Every structure is written in C-alpha cells, then in structure tokens.
C-alpha cells in the first residue's frame, strides 16, 4: 500500500520551488517544466496543483504577495519623513532578498498588463502601497518637514522614484549598489523637503 501523501507539505514544497524559479528566471521563465525540474519531479505531479499556466501564474503572484506582506520591515526612528524614508528603503534592492523580490515583481508587470484580472490585482496592490505611505507623508507635512502640498501627490512621486530606482538597480547593479541607492533616496527626499525657490 503506498504511503499517504502529506498534501500540505507537498504544496509548501511546490510553493518554494515556484519561488526559486521566479527569483532566478522571473515570470518569463515560470513553466510547469521549470518548477518540476526544480523539485526533481514530473510535470504530471504538478498538474494536480496547476491545471493550466494561468493557475501557476496566479499561485506565483499569491506567493509574491504573501512574501511581500510578511517580510521584515525597518522600524522608523520617528514619524513623518523618517518613517517615509524607512518605508521606501524597504522597497529598494539593498540585499539579495530584496533583489529577488523585486525581480519577481518587475517580471510580473508584463503578465499583469496583458491580463485584465491580474492587472486589476496589481492595481489594488499599488493602491495598498500608496495608502500605507500616505500617513507618513501626512505626518511629514503636519510636522513641517515637507511643504504643505497634496499628500497624494507626495506619495505618487516617492513611489515612482522608488520604483524607478529599483529598475535601475536591477538592470545595472554595479552602478547602483545599495549605498548609492540609499544616497540617491536621501538626496531626493531632501529635495522634496527643501524645494528650490522659483
């Protein structure tokens, strides 16, 4: 009689293999065959979990979302601008884990742009991120650390800057090491805090 299969443990193994494939090859390299090779099993076994490529992609995005939500974050020294800085540092490519996470998300954009359901989920993720940044911007404005401007504009601007820096660091890591990313972020925030007089 065959030994019973621990389906929860198997799902965890599958999820870990999916993550390793994503981190190494992005969504472009995410196939049943690649995941099976990573696990050392047959693609037939994986079809019990993922009947289609779309199901595999959806699961991969769920894994990325969970890892993003549960990752360790910096504790800001104080509210306002320092808290906003800490939240943005959490997004940059400052460690191998950060690089892997960002490779996964950036590689998912193509899928999300071509699939209305995945695109809507990505839109919601960005809305949640901006909503998490907004209290920091509001506090910085209230404390006089940022000019009295629309906090939504501040959040949109800093989010765009952070993601632009992420893309630069992913494609040219030698030119954008962690120290330079941090320095560029600090210079950018300083410019927001002390805009040139017109």
CORJO-V824972 format. One line per field, one symbol per residue. ss: DSSP state (H for helix, E for strand, L for the rest). phi: phi as a letter, one per 30 degrees, with the letter a starting at -180 (. if undefined). Layout:
# CORJO-V824972
ss: ???
phi: ???
This chain:
# CORJO-V824972
ss: LLLLLLHHHHHHHHHHHHHHHHHHHLHHHLLHHHHHHHHLLLHHHHLLLLLLHHHHHHHHHHHHHHHHHHLLLLLLLLLLHHHHHHHHHLLLLLLHHHHHHHHHHHHHHHHHHHLHHHHHHHHHHHHHHHHHHHHHHHHHHHLLLLLLLLHHHHHHHHHHHHHHHHHHHHHLLLLLLHHHHHHHHHHHHHHHHLLLLL
phi: .dddcddddddddddddedddeddbiddcdbedddddddibddeddddcbdbdddddedddddddddddcddbdcddadiddddddddddcddcbeddddddedddddeddddcbeddddddeddddddddddeeddddddddidbddbddddddddddddddddededddbdddbdeddeddddddddddddbdddd
